[in-house]
Amino acid sequence: MCCVSRIRFSRGLLGKQYFAERYYLNTEFASVDISNLTLTEAHHKVTESFSQQTINFEEEGRERQTSNTNDLGLTIQVEEELAALMTEQKQQNWLLGALSDTQHDYAAQDLINIDDAQLQAVLDANAQTNGQRSLPTDAKISYSETEGYLIEAGQTGTELDNSVLKEQIIQALLNQEAVEVSQAYLQPSVTADNPSLIQELEQIQALTSMQITLTIAGYEEVITPEMIYSWLILDENGEYYFDQEMIYDYLGTLNDAYATYDDYRNFTSTLQGDVQLLPGTLGWSIDREAETENVLNDLAAGESVTREPAIVGIGYNGTLDDIGGSYIEVDMTYQMMYVYIDGVAVISTPIVTGQIGTNTVPGAYAIWNMESPSELTGFNPRTGVDYVQPVSYWLAFDYTGQGIHDANWQPTFGGDAYITNGTMSCINIPTNIMAQVCENIYIEIPMIVFQ
């Protein structure tokens, strides 16, 4: 009995010693049988196994090429994993471990490395895959005449994502299968279900369903969804913006229809009946620069709105009649001036206008400056000298120096007085009447001067 026990003990001791430096029977590492091998032998066998494998590449189901792992610069770093496996084995019952199957899994992508340059060289060397590959296209907003604005789905290109391709090669090595190159195509970074893209489309749809109503001089002009559609531009990246030049041009057509600045006017005068007025400083137009910004702001808000446009100039009163019922009328033929307030002539006075050679320039003007007292300075072309003339009242109506003022030096007013005692284009009236005029008028009151 003692001999039998000694023999069994001796065999057990030998087995334990044997597997102290070797892997148990039926041990696999990455599908490589490393049974009975030392750490060094196992390392050599595993690395040799991977270095001698071939990889079949396919693209969209068509066979492309076969490459050796050496051609890819493939290396596998398994020292630490194999050493850990040996340590784990030593902590087990050697007899149970030797009789059981052991398979060791690991994160292959962490242990296997593929050289980028050698991988690209392998792909480029194959005639079937050589040549220019296409990049993916992101989903974007596009316009269709039949469907309007919509999201155009992104397209997968044929350019490769090498990080994905390398993962596929590793899995192909482990699973003994071909690499499907098309599964490594770069994917669009923006897809049709992108929340930002969907929100942008909703904004565009809201923009192109709103309208902007401009009330101009008592009339309404509607910027319709169809017009907004025509102003909307999508660039090649699917980004949208509004064509500001088109909006600016549209506002120009509204000025053509409504603006009064630099226009001839028909006017019913006190003594001559209907006369035609030349353009002057009176008049208004849509401020196209400011209003273009206003329209863009309305579009950004995305809600229908009714409002007046931005106006520049003098005389806008909500109607096309920028003279209205309150104005100063100067009739140079009859040398008379009238002040009308709300349609009633409150002042009537004879005047003296410009002498021949320094004639008063007719036109539709507006008072833009009032001073009391004032000092007139300038150059007298008739005498050839500069002058300085104090006055009690001064009303400027253009930007070249024409104005209305009292003239206590004038012996008479009205009639033919302008022929011999005419002004240098200003309008002279008696001082006492001038005071009444200033009491009744206001800045920007229209002033009508005609022959």
Number of C-alpha atoms within 10 A of each C-alpha: 5 6 8 9 10 11 11 11 12 12 12 14 11 12 14 17 12 14 21 16 17 21 27 27 18 16 21 19 20 17 14 17 18 24 18 18 19 18 18 13 12 23 21 14 16 21 16 12 13 20 18 10 13 17 19 18 21 17 18 10 10 11 15 18 17 15 15 16 19 16 15 23 15 20 16 18 15 21 15 10 16 21 14 12 16 19 13 10 20 18 9 11 10 19 13 10 19 21 11 12 13 18 14 13 11 11 7 17 15 10 15 16 17 22 15 14 10 15 20 13 14 17 18 13 12 13 10 13 16 12 9 8 12 13 16 19 18 19 21 24 23 21 15 8 6 6 8 11 18 17 19 15 17 17 16 17 16 20 16 20 15 17 11 14 19 22 18 20 23 20 16 18 20 14 10 13 14 19 25 21 25 19 17 20 21 20 20 17 12 18 18 18 11 14 11 11 19 16 11 17 19 14 16 21 17 16 21 22 16 18 21 19 17 20 15 24 16 11 12 13 12 13 17 16 17 12 15 19 18 14 16 17 15 15 12 10 12 17 13 16 13 16 14 16 11 15 22 18 13 16 20 17 11 16 18 12 9 17 23 23 21 16 15 14 16 11 16 10 16 14 10 12 8 11 13 15 19 18 17 22 21 27 24 22 24 24 17 21 13 14 18 22 15 14 18 16 11 17 22 12 13 18 13 16 14 13 11 15 20 17 17 16 16 22 25 21 14 13 14 18 14 22 24 17 14 19 25 25 21 26 22 23 14 15 20 21 23 22 22 19 17 11 11 12 16 13 16 15 16 20 28 30 32 23 18 14 12 16 16 23 17 18 23 28 27 26 23 18 14 19 14 13 10 15 13 12 12 12 12 13 11 9 8 8 9 10 11 10 10 13 17 16 20 21 25 20 27 20 10 8 14 17 20 23 25 22 22 14 9 16 9 16 21 19 15 16 19 22 13 10 17 24 23 21 22 23 24 25 25 20 16 10 15 21 15 13 21 15 9 13 18 17 13 17 22 27 23 25 20 19 16
